[in-house]
Amino acid sequence: MSTPIDSTFKVELPEGIEFELSCAGPVPRGLAWVLDFLLRVLIYLVFSSLLAVLGRAGLGLLLIAIFLLEWLYPVGFEVYGQGATPGKRALGLRVVHDDATPVGLGGSMIRNLIRFVDFLPLLYGVGVVCCLVDGRFRRLGDLAAGTVVVHEQAARARAEGRAVQACPPPVILSREERQSVLDFAERAPRLTPERAEELASLVAPRLAGRKAAEGNVQALYSVAAYLVGGGLNRTAGRAGGPGVGAAGESPARPAARSADA
Protein backbone atom coordinates (compact mmCIF):
# COMPACT_ATOMS: atom_id res chain seq x y z
CA MET A 1 0.00 0.00 0.00
CA SER A 2 1.49 3.32 -1.06
CA THR A 3 2.23 6.06 1.45
CA PRO A 4 -0.16 9.03 1.06
CA ILE A 5 1.30 12.31 -0.02
CA ASP A 6 1.89 14.64 2.91
CA SER A 7 0.73 18.15 2.06
CA THR A 8 3.05 19.75 4.62
CA PHE A 9 6.79 20.24 4.55
CA LYS A 10 9.31 21.52 7.05
CA VAL A 11 11.55 24.55 6.64
CA GLU A 12 14.58 25.03 8.86
CA LEU A 13 15.95 28.48 9.63
CA PRO A 14 19.71 29.06 9.98
CA GLU A 15 19.24 29.05 13.75
CA GLY A 16 18.01 25.45 13.62
CA ILE A 17 14.36 26.34 14.28
CA GLU A 18 11.87 24.33 12.23
CA PHE A 19 8.31 25.10 11.19
CA GLU A 20 5.81 23.55 8.84
CA LEU A 21 4.10 24.95 5.77
CA SER A 22 0.91 23.50 4.32
CA CYS A 23 0.92 23.15 0.53
CA ALA A 24 -2.15 24.12 -1.49
CA GLY A 25 -3.53 21.43 -3.77
CA PRO A 26 -5.12 21.70 -7.22
CA VAL A 27 -8.66 22.37 -5.93
CA PRO A 28 -8.06 25.59 -3.94
CA ARG A 29 -5.58 26.77 -6.56
CA GLY A 30 -8.16 26.13 -9.27
CA LEU A 31 -10.83 28.05 -7.37
CA ALA A 32 -8.41 30.94 -6.89
CA TRP A 33 -7.68 30.92 -10.63
CA VAL A 34 -11.42 31.09 -11.41
CA LEU A 35 -11.84 34.11 -9.15
CA ASP A 36 -8.86 35.87 -10.74
CA PHE A 37 -10.16 35.01 -14.21
CA LEU A 38 -13.58 36.49 -13.44
CA LEU A 39 -11.95 39.64 -12.10
CA ARG A 40 -9.87 40.02 -15.26
CA VAL A 41 -12.95 39.49 -17.43
CA LEU A 42 -14.68 42.29 -15.53
CA ILE A 43 -11.67 44.55 -16.17
CA TYR A 44 -11.71 43.60 -19.87
CA LEU A 45 -15.39 44.52 -20.13
CA VAL A 46 -14.74 47.91 -18.56
CA PHE A 47 -11.82 48.56 -20.92
CA SER A 48 -13.80 47.45 -23.99
CA SER A 49 -16.66 49.80 -23.09
CA LEU A 50 -14.31 52.76 -22.62
CA LEU A 51 -12.27 52.08 -25.77
CA ALA A 52 -15.20 51.22 -28.06
CA VAL A 53 -15.59 54.87 -28.98
CA LEU A 54 -12.13 54.83 -30.59
CA GLY A 55 -13.06 52.25 -33.21
CA ARG A 56 -10.16 50.21 -34.61
CA ALA A 57 -7.64 52.18 -32.55
CA GLY A 58 -9.61 51.27 -29.46
CA LEU A 59 -9.51 47.58 -30.45
CA GLY A 60 -5.75 47.78 -30.77
CA LEU A 61 -5.43 49.40 -27.37
CA LEU A 62 -7.73 46.77 -25.89
CA LEU A 63 -5.56 43.95 -27.23
CA ILE A 64 -2.48 45.61 -25.75
CA ALA A 65 -4.27 46.03 -22.43
CA ILE A 66 -5.30 42.35 -22.43
CA PHE A 67 -1.72 41.25 -23.15
CA LEU A 68 -0.27 43.42 -20.40
CA LEU A 69 -2.93 42.44 -17.88
CA GLU A 70 -2.53 38.72 -18.54
CA TRP A 71 1.19 38.87 -17.81
CA LEU A 72 1.50 41.71 -15.31
CA TYR A 73 -1.55 40.86 -13.20
CA PRO A 74 -0.05 37.74 -11.53
CA VAL A 75 3.51 39.07 -11.36
CA GLY A 76 2.47 42.42 -9.91
CA PHE A 77 0.32 40.91 -7.19
CA GLU A 78 2.86 38.23 -6.31
CA VAL A 79 5.74 40.66 -5.96
CA TYR A 80 3.93 43.68 -4.47
CA GLY A 81 0.89 41.99 -2.91
CA GLN A 82 2.66 39.68 -0.46
CA GLY A 83 2.57 36.75 -2.85
CA ALA A 84 -1.20 36.66 -3.37
CA THR A 85 -3.49 37.67 -6.21
CA PRO A 86 -7.02 38.70 -5.18
CA GLY A 87 -8.23 35.17 -5.93
CA LYS A 88 -5.53 33.54 -3.85
CA ARG A 89 -6.00 36.02 -1.05
CA ALA A 90 -9.72 35.14 -0.95
CA LEU A 91 -8.81 31.45 -0.63
CA GLY A 92 -6.06 32.09 1.94
CA LEU A 93 -3.20 31.11 -0.38
CA ARG A 94 0.19 32.64 -1.03
CA VAL A 95 3.20 32.03 -3.28
CA VAL A 96 6.56 31.71 -1.52
CA HIS A 97 9.98 30.32 -2.34
CA ASP A 98 10.78 26.77 -1.27
CA ASP A 99 12.58 28.16 1.79
CA ALA A 100 9.47 30.21 2.76
CA THR A 101 11.01 33.55 1.78
CA PRO A 102 8.81 36.01 -0.18
CA VAL A 103 8.73 35.42 -3.92
CA GLY A 104 10.78 37.97 -5.84
CA LEU A 105 10.48 39.50 -9.28
CA GLY A 106 12.72 36.90 -10.94
CA GLY A 107 10.94 33.92 -9.43
CA SER A 108 7.51 35.32 -10.17
CA MET A 109 8.37 36.06 -13.80
CA ILE A 110 9.77 32.56 -14.32
CA ARG A 111 6.77 30.76 -12.82
CA ASN A 112 4.34 32.86 -14.84
CA LEU A 113 6.24 32.69 -18.14
CA ILE A 114 5.94 28.90 -17.98
CA ARG A 115 2.19 29.14 -17.46
CA PHE A 116 1.66 28.66 -21.19
CA VAL A 117 3.24 25.19 -20.91
CA ASP A 118 1.23 24.32 -17.78
CA PHE A 119 -1.93 25.46 -19.56
CA LEU A 120 -1.52 22.85 -22.32
CA PRO A 121 -3.46 21.15 -23.79
CA LEU A 122 -6.38 22.96 -22.17
CA LEU A 123 -7.22 24.54 -18.80
CA TYR A 124 -3.89 23.73 -17.12
CA GLY A 125 -3.94 20.05 -18.06
CA VAL A 126 -0.16 19.69 -17.79
CA GLY A 127 -0.09 21.79 -14.62
CA VAL A 128 -2.76 19.69 -12.88
CA VAL A 129 -0.98 16.42 -13.72
CA CYS A 130 2.30 17.88 -12.48
CA CYS A 131 0.63 19.03 -9.23
CA LEU A 132 -0.79 15.57 -8.61
CA VAL A 133 2.58 13.89 -9.19
CA ASP A 134 4.64 16.31 -7.11
CA GLY A 135 4.57 15.92 -3.32
CA ARG A 136 4.22 19.70 -2.83
CA PHE A 137 1.58 20.18 -5.55
CA ARG A 138 3.93 22.25 -7.73
CA ARG A 139 3.31 22.84 -11.41
CA LEU A 140 6.16 23.17 -13.91
CA GLY A 141 6.39 26.91 -13.34
CA ASP A 142 6.85 26.36 -9.61
CA LEU A 143 9.52 23.73 -10.18
CA ALA A 144 11.45 26.04 -12.50
CA ALA A 145 11.18 29.06 -10.19
CA GLY A 146 11.70 27.22 -6.91
CA THR A 147 8.31 28.33 -5.57
CA VAL A 148 5.38 26.69 -3.86
CA VAL A 149 1.80 27.78 -3.15
CA VAL A 150 0.92 27.43 0.53
CA HIS A 151 -2.02 28.00 2.80
CA GLU A 152 -1.75 31.21 4.79
CA GLN A 153 -0.78 30.16 8.29
CA ALA A 154 -3.17 31.20 10.83
CA ALA A 155 -2.29 33.44 13.69
CA ARG A 156 -2.76 36.73 11.88
CA ALA A 157 -5.92 35.56 10.14
CA ARG A 158 -7.42 34.21 13.35
CA ALA A 159 -6.19 36.72 15.89
CA GLU A 160 -9.56 38.34 16.49
CA GLY A 161 -9.71 39.43 12.86
CA ARG A 162 -7.15 42.20 13.49
CA ALA A 163 -3.83 42.87 11.86
CA VAL A 164 -0.91 42.24 14.20
CA GLN A 165 1.93 44.72 14.23
CA ALA A 166 5.42 43.27 14.49
CA CYS A 167 7.14 44.21 17.74
CA PRO A 168 10.71 43.30 18.75
CA PRO A 169 11.19 41.62 22.14
CA PRO A 170 12.66 43.78 24.90
CA VAL A 171 15.44 41.24 25.57
CA ILE A 172 17.63 38.95 23.47
CA LEU A 173 15.83 35.63 23.17
CA SER A 174 17.51 32.26 23.27
CA ARG A 175 16.81 29.68 20.58
CA GLU A 176 14.42 27.87 22.92
CA GLU A 177 12.54 31.08 23.71
CA ARG A 178 12.21 32.00 20.03
CA GLN A 179 10.94 28.52 19.25
CA SER A 180 8.44 28.76 22.12
CA VAL A 181 7.03 32.04 20.80
CA LEU A 182 6.64 30.63 17.29
CA ASP A 183 5.07 27.42 18.60
CA PHE A 184 2.60 29.44 20.67
CA ALA A 185 1.60 31.62 17.71
CA GLU A 186 1.01 28.49 15.65
CA ARG A 187 -1.01 26.60 18.25
CA ALA A 188 -2.90 29.34 20.09
CA PRO A 189 -5.75 29.57 17.52
CA ARG A 190 -6.58 25.94 18.34
CA LEU A 191 -6.83 26.64 22.09
CA THR A 192 -9.69 28.18 24.01
CA PRO A 193 -9.19 31.92 24.66
CA GLU A 194 -8.89 31.24 28.38
CA ARG A 195 -6.21 28.58 27.95
CA ALA A 196 -4.29 30.67 25.44
CA GLU A 197 -4.30 33.64 27.82
CA GLU A 198 -3.20 31.44 30.72
CA LEU A 199 -0.21 30.10 28.78
CA ALA A 200 0.71 33.51 27.38
CA SER A 201 0.65 35.09 30.84
CA LEU A 202 3.50 32.82 31.91
CA VAL A 203 6.00 34.28 29.44
CA ALA A 204 4.58 37.43 27.87
CA PRO A 205 5.73 39.88 30.59
CA ARG A 206 9.36 38.88 30.02
CA LEU A 207 9.34 38.18 26.27
CA ALA A 208 7.01 41.00 25.17
CA GLY A 209 7.71 43.69 27.77
CA ARG A 210 5.39 46.69 27.71
CA LYS A 211 3.50 45.20 24.76
CA ALA A 212 2.00 42.69 27.21
CA ALA A 213 -0.12 45.49 28.65
CA GLU A 214 -2.28 45.23 25.50
CA GLY A 215 -2.94 41.54 26.21
CA ASN A 216 -0.58 38.63 26.65
CA VAL A 217 -1.75 36.65 23.64
CA GLN A 218 -1.65 39.63 21.32
CA ALA A 219 1.78 40.57 22.68
CA LEU A 220 3.23 37.17 21.78
CA TYR A 221 1.63 37.37 18.33
CA SER A 222 3.45 40.68 17.82
CA VAL A 223 6.80 39.20 18.84
CA ALA A 224 6.18 36.18 16.59
CA ALA A 225 5.45 38.55 13.69
CA TYR A 226 8.78 40.24 14.32
CA LEU A 227 10.63 36.92 14.42
CA VAL A 228 9.19 35.40 11.24
CA GLY A 229 9.65 38.64 9.35
CA GLY A 230 13.41 38.69 9.81
CA GLY A 231 13.78 39.80 13.40
CA LEU A 232 14.62 36.19 14.17
CA ASN A 233 17.83 36.54 12.26
CA ARG A 234 18.60 39.94 13.78
CA THR A 235 18.08 38.78 17.36
CA ALA A 236 20.23 35.75 16.65
CA GLY A 237 22.86 38.04 15.14
CA ARG A 238 23.00 40.14 18.31
CA ALA A 239 23.49 36.93 20.26
CA GLY A 240 26.30 35.77 18.01
CA GLY A 241 24.44 34.14 15.11
CA PRO A 242 23.95 35.36 11.53
CA GLY A 243 22.23 38.72 11.41
CA VAL A 244 20.36 39.42 8.22
CA GLY A 245 16.73 40.06 7.34
CA ALA A 246 13.98 42.64 7.30
CA ALA A 247 11.00 43.03 9.51
CA GLY A 248 7.80 41.41 8.29
CA GLU A 249 4.18 41.15 8.96
CA SER A 250 2.85 37.64 9.53
CA PRO A 251 2.61 36.52 13.11
CA ALA A 252 2.30 32.79 12.84
CA ARG A 253 4.96 31.29 10.59
CA PRO A 254 6.70 32.48 7.50
CA ALA A 255 3.80 31.24 5.71
CA ALA A 256 2.27 31.99 3.97
CA ARG A 257 4.10 34.71 1.75
CA SER A 258 0.27 32.81 -2.40
CA ALA A 259 -0.93 34.50 -9.15
CA ASP A 260 -2.41 32.37 -11.32
CA ALA A 261 -2.40 28.67 -10.54
C-alpha positions in Angstrom: 0.0 0.0 0.0 1.5 3.3 -1.1 2.2 6.1 1.4 -0.2 9.0 1.1 1.3 12.3 0.0 1.9 14.6 2.9 0.7 18.2 2.1 3.1 19.8 4.6 6.8 20.2 4.6 9.3 21.5 7.1 11.5 24.6 6.6 14.6 25.0 8.9 16.0 28.5 9.6 19.7 29.1 10.0 19.2 29.1 13.8 18.0 25.5 13.6 14.4 26.3 14.3 11.9 24.3 12.2 8.3 25.1 11.2 5.8 23.6 8.8 4.1 25.0 5.8 0.9 23.5 4.3 0.9 23.1 0.5 -2.2 24.1 -1.5 -3.5 21.4 -3.8 -5.1 21.7 -7.2 -8.7 22.4 -5.9 -8.1 25.6 -3.9 -5.6 26.8 -6.6 -8.2 26.1 -9.3 -10.8 28.0 -7.4 -8.4 30.9 -6.9 -7.7 30.9 -10.6 -11.4 31.1 -11.4 -11.8 34.1 -9.1 -8.9 35.9 -10.7 -10.2 35.0 -14.2 -13.6 36.5 -13.4 -12.0 39.6 -12.1 -9.9 40.0 -15.3 -13.0 39.5 -17.4 -14.7 42.3 -15.5 -11.7 44.5 -16.2 -11.7 43.6 -19.9 -15.4 44.5 -20.1 -14.7 47.9 -18.6 -11.8 48.6 -20.9 -13.8 47.5 -24.0 -16.7 49.8 -23.1 -14.3 52.8 -22.6 -12.3 52.1 -25.8 -15.2 51.2 -28.1 -15.6 54.9 -29.0 -12.1 54.8 -30.6 -13.1 52.3 -33.2 -10.2 50.2 -34.6 -7.6 52.2 -32.6 -9.6 51.3 -29.5 -9.5 47.6 -30.5 -5.8 47.8 -30.8 -5.4 49.4 -27.4 -7.7 46.8 -25.9 -5.6 43.9 -27.2 -2.5 45.6 -25.7 -4.3 46.0 -22.4 -5.3 42.4 -22.4 -1.7 41.3 -23.1 -0.3 43.4 -20.4 -2.9 42.4 -17.9 -2.5 38.7 -18.5 1.2 38.9 -17.8 1.5 41.7 -15.3 -1.5 40.9 -13.2 -0.1 37.7 -11.5 3.5 39.1 -11.4 2.5 42.4 -9.9 0.3 40.9 -7.2 2.9 38.2 -6.3 5.7 40.7 -6.0 3.9 43.7 -4.5 0.9 42.0 -2.9 2.7 39.7 -0.5 2.6 36.8 -2.9 -1.2 36.7 -3.4 -3.5 37.7 -6.2 -7.0 38.7 -5.2 -8.2 35.2 -5.9 -5.5 33.5 -3.9 -6.0 36.0 -1.0 -9.7 35.1 -0.9 -8.8 31.5 -0.6 -6.1 32.1 1.9 -3.2 31.1 -0.4 0.2 32.6 -1.0 3.2 32.0 -3.3 6.6 31.7 -1.5 10.0 30.3 -2.3 10.8 26.8 -1.3 12.6 28.2 1.8 9.5 30.2 2.8 11.0 33.6 1.8 8.8 36.0 -0.2 8.7 35.4 -3.9 10.8 38.0 -5.8 10.5 39.5 -9.3 12.7 36.9 -10.9 10.9 33.9 -9.4 7.5 35.3 -10.2 8.4 36.1 -13.8 9.8 32.6 -14.3 6.8 30.8 -12.8 4.3 32.9 -14.8 6.2 32.7 -18.1 5.9 28.9 -18.0 2.2 29.1 -17.5 1.7 28.7 -21.2 3.2 25.2 -20.9 1.2 24.3 -17.8 -1.9 25.5 -19.6 -1.5 22.8 -22.3 -3.5 21.1 -23.8 -6.4 23.0 -22.2 -7.2 24.5 -18.8 -3.9 23.7 -17.1 -3.9 20.1 -18.1 -0.2 19.7 -17.8 -0.1 21.8 -14.6 -2.8 19.7 -12.9 -1.0 16.4 -13.7 2.3 17.9 -12.5 0.6 19.0 -9.2 -0.8 15.6 -8.6 2.6 13.9 -9.2 4.6 16.3 -7.1 4.6 15.9 -3.3 4.2 19.7 -2.8 1.6 20.2 -5.5 3.9 22.3 -7.7 3.3 22.8 -11.4 6.2 23.2 -13.9 6.4 26.9 -13.3 6.8 26.4 -9.6 9.5 23.7 -10.2 11.5 26.0 -12.5 11.2 29.1 -10.2 11.7 27.2 -6.9 8.3 28.3 -5.6 5.4 26.7 -3.9 1.8 27.8 -3.1 0.9 27.4 0.5 -2.0 28.0 2.8 -1.7 31.2 4.8 -0.8 30.2 8.3 -3.2 31.2 10.8 -2.3 33.4 13.7 -2.8 36.7 11.9 -5.9 35.6 10.1 -7.4 34.2 13.3 -6.2 36.7 15.9 -9.6 38.3 16.5 -9.7 39.4 12.9 -7.2 42.2 13.5 -3.8 42.9 11.9 -0.9 42.2 14.2 1.9 44.7 14.2 5.4 43.3 14.5 7.1 44.2 17.7 10.7 43.3 18.8 11.2 41.6 22.1 12.7 43.8 24.9 15.4 41.2 25.6 17.6 39.0 23.5 15.8 35.6 23.2 17.5 32.3 23.3 16.8 29.7 20.6 14.4 27.9 22.9 12.5 31.1 23.7 12.2 32.0 20.0 10.9 28.5 19.3 8.4 28.8 22.1 7.0 32.0 20.8 6.6 30.6 17.3 5.1 27.4 18.6 2.6 29.4 20.7 1.6 31.6 17.7 1.0 28.5 15.7 -1.0 26.6 18.2 -2.9 29.3 20.1 -5.7 29.6 17.5 -6.6 25.9 18.3 -6.8 26.6 22.1 -9.7 28.2 24.0 -9.2 31.9 24.7 -8.9 31.2 28.4 -6.2 28.6 28.0 -4.3 30.7 25.4 -4.3 33.6 27.8 -3.2 31.4 30.7 -0.2 30.1 28.8 0.7 33.5 27.4 0.7 35.1 30.8 3.5 32.8 31.9 6.0 34.3 29.4 4.6 37.4 27.9 5.7 39.9 30.6 9.4 38.9 30.0 9.3 38.2 26.3 7.0 41.0 25.2 7.7 43.7 27.8 5.4 46.7 27.7 3.5 45.2 24.8 2.0 42.7 27.2 -0.1 45.5 28.7 -2.3 45.2 25.5 -2.9 41.5 26.2 -0.6 38.6 26.7 -1.7 36.6 23.6 -1.6 39.6 21.3 1.8 40.6 22.7 3.2 37.2 21.8 1.6 37.4 18.3 3.4 40.7 17.8 6.8 39.2 18.8 6.2 36.2 16.6 5.5 38.6 13.7 8.8 40.2 14.3 10.6 36.9 14.4 9.2 35.4 11.2 9.7 38.6 9.4 13.4 38.7 9.8 13.8 39.8 13.4 14.6 36.2 14.2 17.8 36.5 12.3 18.6 39.9 13.8 18.1 38.8 17.4 20.2 35.7 16.7 22.9 38.0 15.1 23.0 40.1 18.3 23.5 36.9 20.3 26.3 35.8 18.0 24.4 34.1 15.1 24.0 35.4 11.5 22.2 38.7 11.4 20.4 39.4 8.2 16.7 40.1 7.3 14.0 42.6 7.3 11.0 43.0 9.5 7.8 41.4 8.3 4.2 41.1 9.0 2.9 37.6 9.5 2.6 36.5 13.1 2.3 32.8 12.8 5.0 31.3 10.6 6.7 32.5 7.5 3.8 31.2 5.7 2.3 32.0 4.0 4.1 34.7 1.8 0.3 32.8 -2.4 -0.9 34.5 -9.2 -2.4 32.4 -11.3 -2.4 28.7 -10.5 
